[in-house]
Amino acid sequence: MFYIFISDNIAQESIPELNSDFPEIPIDQRYAPDFLAQCIQWHEEIPQGWVYDIKANTFSPPPDSEAD
């Protein structure tokens, strides 16, 4: 599970729920609640800059990218 930090419907960061550097510390103890409230939980890592469609609950590459 990943926490995707969203700003203006753009993925800014993908944060893994489990971190091997801090294996005993849950994500809610590594990050402030107000920060996590700006994230969505997602089943896979999302590249930075991808666009989040809140209505469809999907991510897509930025319009100007040449994604496969």
C-alpha positions in Angstrom: 0.0 0.0 0.0 1.2 3.5 -0.8 0.1 6.9 0.3 0.0 9.3 -2.6 0.4 12.9 -1.7 -1.8 15.0 -4.0 -1.6 18.7 -4.6 -3.8 20.3 -7.3 -4.7 16.8 -8.5 -1.1 16.1 -9.3 0.8 13.2 -7.6 3.7 14.8 -5.7 5.0 11.8 -3.8 4.4 8.1 -3.3 5.1 7.0 0.2 5.2 3.3 1.0 3.1 2.3 4.1 6.0 0.1 5.2 9.5 1.5 5.2 12.5 -0.8 5.6 14.4 2.0 7.2 11.8 2.2 9.9 10.3 -1.3 10.1 8.7 -0.9 13.5 7.3 2.6 13.0 3.8 2.8 11.4 3.2 5.5 8.8 0.9 7.5 11.1 3.9 7.9 13.5 6.3 8.9 10.7 4.1 11.6 9.2 1.8 14.2 10.7 -2.0 13.6 10.5 -2.6 16.8 8.5 -0.1 15.6 5.9 -1.6 12.1 5.6 -5.0 13.7 5.2 -3.8 15.2 1.9 -2.8 11.7 0.7 -4.9 8.9 -0.8 -4.2 5.2 -0.2 -3.3 3.4 -3.4 -2.4 -0.2 -4.2 0.7 0.7 -6.2 3.4 3.4 -6.5 2.4 6.3 -8.7 5.0 8.4 -10.6 5.5 12.0 -9.6 3.5 14.3 -11.8 0.7 11.9 -12.8 -2.8 13.4 -12.8 -5.4 12.2 -10.4 -9.0 12.2 -11.6 -11.1 12.3 -8.4 -14.4 11.4 -10.1 -13.0 8.3 -11.8 -10.6 7.5 -9.0 -7.8 7.0 -11.5 -4.3 8.3 -12.3 -3.0 9.0 -15.7 0.3 10.4 -17.2 0.5 14.1 -17.5 -1.0 15.4 -20.8 2.3 16.4 -22.2 4.1 13.1 -21.5 4.7 10.4 -24.1 3.7 7.4 -22.0 3.6 4.0 -23.5 
